Amino acid sequence: MDAILRAEGVDLFYGTHRAVAGADFALQAGEVAAVMGSSGSGKSSLLYCLAGVLPATHGAVSFDGTAFSTLTDDELSTLRRERFGFVFQYGELLPELTVEENAALPLRLAGQRKAPAHAVAGEVLGRLGMTELLQRRTSQLSGGQSQRVAVARALVHRPSVVFADEPTGALDSANASAVLEEFLRLARDQGTAVVIVTHDETVAAHADTRYTMTDGVLTQRVAT
Ligand SMILES: Nc1ncnc2c1ncn2[C@@H]1O[C@H](COP(=O)(O)OP(=O)(O)OP(=O)(O)O)[C@@H](O)[C@H]1O
């Protein structure tokens, strides 16, 4: 099967510092891949290249057979907005919006009207146990609740790939594993592939494929 997301020989330089060094990566539709490695090893930098947020200095990244380098900035923005979802360590929600409004944002940005967008967001939030909190401002949520909203927002438009950078890194371990399991169950149910950057071996254990980043060099770990 052809990979939905593929990186070949990707380098990312910050000035003279080579943060990503010759990375090869392939992700199938619906696959969950974890990228582990110590602090500063280049995991987030790789994620930004794979998501088309930073252009690779050398090498190529392609989505569904189309190299990012052949797209205009507008086309790449549209691809990121419509086909990708993002979850970060601290949720990165809009604090003045409600839970429902935050989760519905990708649909609203895609031009959907409020009522149907909120109906879909409400359904996804319900699957994450957030039905009672739909009208609450996200500034008034716990860490675990915030991450559930971030997960809903990343999945609500049924993207092909979600990029998650330490998605449960700010939570205590019981909360972290609950949110991670709900996140991956929803993603797998809708066939969304996931790339998770993590320091945490227990997070990586949930993935189908595991990689290790060492000083910018990405290596696939062979299952034992
Ligand atoms: N914008 C930048 N400009 C210059 N150097 C950077 C920049 N961003 C990251 N770096 C450097 O590139 C290297 C890789 O950083 P990156 O954030 O990708 O690592 P990481 O593995 O995600 O780390 P952490 O686990 O601590 O988040 C580090 O040495 C970092 O200091």
The ligand as an SDF file (V2000), in Angstrom:
LIG
                    3D

 31 33  0  0  0  0  0  0  0  0999 V2000
   13.9240   27.8610   15.9100 N   0  0  0  0  0  0  0  0  0  0  0  0
   15.0930   27.3150   16.2220 C   0  0  0  0  0  0  0  0  0  0  0  0
   16.2550   27.9440   15.9440 N   0  0  0  0  0  0  0  0  0  0  0  0
   17.4500   27.3940   16.2490 C   0  0  0  0  0  0  0  0  0  0  0  0
   17.5930   26.1830   16.8270 N   0  0  0  0  0  0  0  0  0  0  0  0
   16.4710   25.5070   17.1190 C   0  0  0  0  0  0  0  0  0  0  0  0
   15.1660   26.0340   16.8450 C   0  0  0  0  0  0  0  0  0  0  0  0
   14.2470   25.1220   17.2560 N   0  0  0  0  0  0  0  0  0  0  0  0
   14.9490   24.0910   17.7690 C   0  0  0  0  0  0  0  0  0  0  0  0
   16.2760   24.3090   17.6900 N   0  0  0  0  0  0  0  0  0  0  0  0
   17.3440   23.3790   18.1030 C   0  0  0  0  0  0  0  0  0  0  0  0
   17.2240   22.2080   17.2930 O   0  0  0  0  0  0  0  0  0  0  0  0
   17.4230   21.0320   18.0810 C   0  0  0  0  0  0  0  0  0  0  0  0
   16.1990   20.1470   17.9970 C   0  0  0  0  0  0  0  0  0  0  0  0
   15.1210   20.8090   18.6540 O   0  0  0  0  0  0  0  0  0  0  0  0
   13.6680   20.1300   18.7620 P   0  0  0  0  0  0  0  0  0  0  0  0
   12.7710   21.0980   19.4400 O   0  0  0  0  0  0  0  0  0  0  0  0
   13.2690   19.6170   17.4430 O   0  0  0  0  0  0  0  0  0  0  0  0
   13.9910   18.8900   19.7310 O   0  0  0  0  0  0  0  0  0  0  0  0
   13.0110   17.9340   20.5250 P   0  0  0  0  0  0  0  0  0  0  0  0
   13.5680   16.5660   20.3970 O   0  0  0  0  0  0  0  0  0  0  0  0
   11.6040   18.1370   20.0520 O   0  0  0  0  0  0  0  0  0  0  0  0
   13.1890   18.4580   22.0070 O   0  0  0  0  0  0  0  0  0  0  0  0
   12.1630   18.4600   23.2710 P   0  0  0  0  0  0  0  0  0  0  0  0
   11.8860   17.0070   23.5690 O   0  0  0  0  0  0  0  0  0  0  0  0
   12.9420   19.1330   24.3380 O   0  0  0  0  0  0  0  0  0  0  0  0
   10.9290   19.2080   22.8360 O   0  0  0  0  0  0  0  0  0  0  0  0
   17.7650   21.5210   19.4830 C   0  0  0  0  0  0  0  0  0  0  0  0
   19.1710   21.5520   19.5900 O   0  0  0  0  0  0  0  0  0  0  0  0
   17.1890   22.9200   19.5350 C   0  0  0  0  0  0  0  0  0  0  0  0
   17.9220   23.7300   20.4300 O   0  0  0  0  0  0  0  0  0  0  0  0
  1  2  1  0
  2  3  1  0
  2  7  2  0
  3  4  2  0
  4  5  1  0
  5  6  2  0
  6  7  1  0
  6 10  1  0
  7  8  1  0
  8  9  2  0
  9 10  1  0
 10 11  1  0
 11 12  1  0
 11 30  1  0
 12 13  1  0
 13 14  1  0
 13 28  1  0
 14 15  1  0
 15 16  1  0
 16 17  2  0
 16 18  1  0
 16 19  1  0
 19 20  1  0
 20 21  2  0
 20 22  1  0
 20 23  1  0
 23 24  1  0
 24 25  2  0
 24 26  1  0
 24 27  1  0
 28 29  1  0
 28 30  1  0
 30 31  1  0
M  END
$$$$
